[in-house]
Amino acid sequence: MNNLNDLNRLEQIKANDPGGMLDALWKMPEQCEEALEIGRKTEMPSEYGSVSNIVVTGLGGSAIGGDFLRLYVTDQAGIPVIVNRDYTLPAFVNSKTLLFAVSYSGNTEETLSAYAQAKEKGARIVALTNGGKLRQLAESDGYPVIVVPAGISPRAATGYLLIPTLAVLEKLGLISGLAVEVEELTRTLRSLREQVQPEAPVEQNTAKQIAARFYGKIPVIWGAGGSTEVVAMRWKGQVNENGKAPAYWNIFPELNHNEIVGFEEPTALLGQLEIVFLRDSDDHPRVQKRMDISKEIIKGVVSGITEVRSQGEGRLSRLFSLTYIGDYVSVYLAALYGIDPTPVRNIDYLKQKLAES
């Protein structure tokens, strides 16, 4: 597959996806509903609600839920929330820290290392996993364990890796109103999936159109700090993992203080950049103005510019709607390249070599 019309060939798209990534994406609304129930059923010690900070430690698809959590709860919880992507934890982690150790497989070595440190520091640990060493350790140590279903790629399990943690925070009295947010989220995603599913033709399918623009080009995703920053990073990661292609991201207003200057040379390379602006009603008014001016600056220099706007009213709906479109874009891009989106051979090779060392 190498042109726009190929994305209307339903049988080819599905044949290119033996790992079932498209099926996992279709089921995201139901995943979010199930994830809420899983979180609600998890028993939490009452003292876990009295904390001074929240840390989510994880990598890759297992960490992205932490980034969404950070954006969602910062205004409500009134305490610092950080995401840790490392073997080691920040020095401030202590007995007043609520720490989510998240590893979909349960065997991510960086997360297991951070878990051990969190235990030493006396943090209030909650493990989120479908099994592996993390589940064994947490159950043996007597910490709460949120067990989510196995069988899909971590990057297709965003609902499982985020919503149970939000349900825990609501149980602890740190946030409220989650049920209403999730209900609207699933309603928004059900509507959106009809628009971006493989059966929807290119002419009416935003995700297919963007994938065609990305084909043979270098995607650059721009979001806004405090609103769509995580989504921009997510799009980049999905193009990498599903499309097996390079992609880059940045955020406003920071990029207006450096990256925006880099659109003069080399002109040949700049002509290969396909820019996406992620836009949300919650963006700061000055950031919205910055986006408009930045479009003027790069217009005619880059390959193309696309704006994608969030859908829905609630924060979860708006963030996930943008994410959902990007997820489909990355799978359609893989189809255009004739690549199965599910395997991540370079990551598997890295893990194998690390295990041998």
Secondary structure, 3 states (H helix, E strand, C coil): CCCHHHHHCHHHHHHCCCCCHHHHHHCHHHHHHHHHHHHHHCCCCHHHHCCCEEEEECCCHHHHHHHHHHHHHHHHHCCCEEEECCCCCCCCCCCCEEEEEECCCCCCHHHHHHHHHHHHHCCEEEEEECCHHHHHHHHHHCCCEEECCCCCCHHHCHHHHHHHHHHHHHHCCCCCCHHHHHHHHHHHHHHHHHHHCCCCCHHHCHHHHHHHHHCCCEEEEEEECCCCHHHHHHHHHHHHHCCCCCCEEEEECHHHHCHHHCCCCCHHHHCCEEEEEEECCCCCHHHHHHHHHHHHHHCCCCCEEEEEECCCCCHHHHHHHHHHHHHHHHHHHHHHHCCCCCCCHHHHHHHHHHHHC
